[in-house]
Amino acid sequence: MAVAQGLPGWERNVRVFLCLFGVVLSVYALHVELSRERDPDYRAMCDLGESVSCSKVFTSRWGRGFGLVQFLLPKDSLLNQPNSVLGILFYTLQMALGLSLSKKAALVLVISSWVSIAGSIYLASILAFVLGDFCMVCVSTYMVNFALLYTNLKRRGAIEAMKKKTG
């Protein structure tokens, strides 16, 4: 695969790690949310205190559809999914598109990463200023999203450079 030689050597391994870690965090978040819905007394491993509680965050109104979908659609709408489901889809998309060397795929990776950064900043603001909580799982996903953005920007630059060399 001569074309892939222009990509940063670390990019593939970092992408796999970040995407898998993001999926694991998202699946755990979904597990906590569903467990808490079934049993209000459920205590997640990430619930360390009154102001350090991921289950409080995941079951808040902002834990589904970023707290925005419910203003447009019914609360029980199929489109009002837990944020963790959106995370699973996002990290899966990042992994799948990372297999392609096309400029379009690289652009979609970067654009979707910027959208995830906007979502991360929005949710971090809600976390800090509205809920007054600290969620280790949430903050970890924000860090994964920033690292994926960096990875995707490097990848896009390398693919554009490769395409210029090959004509």
Secondary structure, DSSP 8 states (H G I E B T S, - for coil): -GGGGGS-TTHHHHHHHHHHHHHHHHHHHHHHHHHHHH-TT---TT--BTTB-HHHHHTSGGGBGGGTGGGTS-TT-TT--BHHHHHHHHHHHHHHHTT---HHHHHHHHHHHHHHHHHHHHHHHIIIIII----HHHHHHHHHHHHHHHHHHHHHHHHHHHHHHH-
